Amino acid sequence: MSFYQDFNDKQAIEAWHALPRAPYKTFKLTRLAPTIGAEIHGVDLSRDIPDVQFAEIRRAIGENLVLAFRGQTLDLESHKRFARRFGTLHRHLLAKSRAVAGGTDDPEVLAWRTGPQSRFTAGDAWHHDVSCDANPIWGSFLHVTRLPESGGGDTAFANLVLAYESLSAPYKAFLDGLTAVHDGSTAWTAGYGTQPEPGKTFPATEHPVVARHPFTGQKFLYVNEAFTSHIVQLSRQESQSVLQHLYRHIERNLTFQVRVRWEPGTLLFWDNWATQHHAVWDYFPEERWGERVSAYLDHGPKA
């Protein structure tokens, strides 16, 4: 293999750094890693945000994909009010499950309490949130309400724009136009052992393997090991081979990733289409509690 055929990731990163990024006037932004993630100070999410500041936050999420708002004092209403600015609030099918989630009675909040009796914790694998929906979550807003006493519990993120752009041109051409099925039973039944309500099934939806972002125009990979069952146009063996390669490509490229460290008073907002994330469970048997509110658009990812 030639040197240049191994150099696609560097060219993709170089192009990412070359994108224009104007300064922000209504808050301080510090990048958490060169290729993904930023920390924001100077925004009070307990209040209605002015339109000019909201416009800058919209630009910041497009440029960084993950935003950590530090120093927040949030209740659920202010949490939901901020998320609602970005779309319709999602109602998770498992929000009331005492086995999987924290058992909140608010269908717009997915809560969980991981502790010494937990057999698993939500998100302990690379994934998009609820990609099985026809209009899957595009923006997730997470507030961790109890942190492990000894530290840990970071959330890792991968930039799927770079994951796509770092592939070779022939491979990208092969992937463009393919579609894959995202099945809720793959994650929730096979993963968590949860069954749908009697007479119902978990959603399953066909999405493009490579989608184009509606706000930035950038292409990104949209497959994940938690929900994606198969690529429609390929045989079973071909599908598994391609998907396993893409999953490992996303996981192993640390240059596309960031680990966000939690602090009290942090709200984390991420683009759930153009990233994958992994909740790192390195604090067992200590406790970590959180509440997630999410927003979706009136359409799913499109090629």
C-alpha positions, -999 to +999 in steps of 0.1 A: +000+000+000+014+034-009+021+061+016-006+084+001-033+057+004-027+058+042-028+096+044-065+102+040-070+109+077-044+137+077-059+153+046-094+151+062-081+167+094-063+194+075-095+203+056-114+203+090-089+228+104-091+250+073-129+256+077-136+293+085-145+299+122-153+335+131-149+346+168-179+345+191-192+377+206-217+365+232-197+338+251-162+324+255-155+292+236-125+270+242-120+239+220-116+207+239-098+188+211-085+198+177-112+179+158-143+178+180-158+194+211-158+228+228-164+243+263-186+273+266-186+299+294-208+330+297-242+315+289-270+312+315-293+284+304-316+290+334-330+320+314-343+325+279-313+330+257-314+361+234-318+353+197-283+367+189-267+343+214-289+314+202-277+320+167-241+318+179-248+285+197-263+271+165-231+280+147-210+266+175-226+232+174-221+230+136-185+238+140-177+217+170-204+190+172-202+188+210-207+217+234-201+216+272-219+245+290-201+250+323-214+267+354-251+260+349-278+259+376-306+240+359-340+226+367-359+203+343-380+232+329-350+253+319-333+221+306-363+214+284-368+250+274-333+252+259-336+219+241-370+229+226-353+257+208-336+231+186-366+209+176-395+188+190-387+171+223-383+134+220-403+109+241-382+078+247-401+045+247-381+033+277-383+065+298-405+049+324-386+017+326-372+011+361-348-016+347-333+005+319-338+041+328-343+061+360-380+057+359-390+093+354-427+100+350-419+128+325-419+112+290-397+140+277-369+132+301-347+100+299-332+096+334-310+070+348-292+061+381-262+038+377-249+024+410-236-007+428-266-028+419-266-019+382-259-047+357-254-022+329-255+016+323-271+034+295-248+042+266-219+020+275-210+014+239-204+035+208-238+046+194-262+073+181-292+078+204-323+061+191-313+059+155-341+034+149-367+062+148-379+075+114-370+110+126-341+101+150-328+125+177-304+151+162-297+171+193-291+155+228-288+176+260-274+158+290-272+170+326-254+147+350-269+153+385-246+130+406-210+124+398-188+095+410-169+105+441-136+091+428-140+107+394-145+090+360-177+087+341-164+107+311-184+107+278-164+100+247-174+114+213-163+106+177-166+130+148-184+111+120-177+138+094-140+131+097-147+093+099-163+096+065-138+120+050-108+100+061-119+070+039-104+066+005-123+080-025-133+046-040-146+034-006-166+066-001-181+062-036-190+026-027-208+037+005-226+067-011-262+055-019-263+025+004-289+023+031-290+004+064-317-007+087-316+006+123-337-016+146-347-008+182-348-045+191-311-048+183-303-023+210-331-027+235-340-064+233-306-079+224-287-053+244-309-046+275-332-076+275-363-053+272-394-062+254-419-038+237-454-034+252-479-061+243-491-058+208-463-034+198-429-036+183-398-014+186-393+009+156-370-001+127-361+024+100-339+025+069-314+054+068-286+063+044-252+049+054-238+083+044-260+113+050-256+150+043-261+173+073-290+197+068-273+226+086-236+223+075-239+204+042-212+180+054-213+143+047-211+120+077-213+082+084-246+071+099-243+036+112-237+023+147-232-010+164-260-006+189-289-001+164-277-009+128-287-045+118-276-047+081-269-028+049-299-034+026-281-036-008-254-061+003-255-098+012-254-107+049-216-115+048-208-084+028-229-062+051-213-076+083-178-071+068-185-034+058-203-026+091-176-041+112-149-022+094-168+011+098-174+005+135-137-003+141-127+027+120-148+050+142-136+034+175-099+032+168-092+067+154-085+087+185-077+117+164-114+120+156-124+118+193-126+137+226-134+126+261-155+152+280-149+153+317-179+161+338-180+189+364-209+199+386-231+223+367-224+210+332-249+206+304-236+187+274-252+193+240-241+172+211-251+166+174-265+131+176-263+126+138-228+137+131-213+121+162-213+088+181-207+087+218-198+062+246-205+066+283-174+054+300-183+031+329-151+032+349-165+042+382-183+010+393-195+005+421-200+043+426-230+062+415-237+084+385-271+099+378-282+119+348-311+133+329-313+136+291-336+157+270-334+154+232-348+172+202-357+158+167-365+175+134-394+168+110-372+145+090-345+119+093-310+119+079-309+123+041-283+114+015 
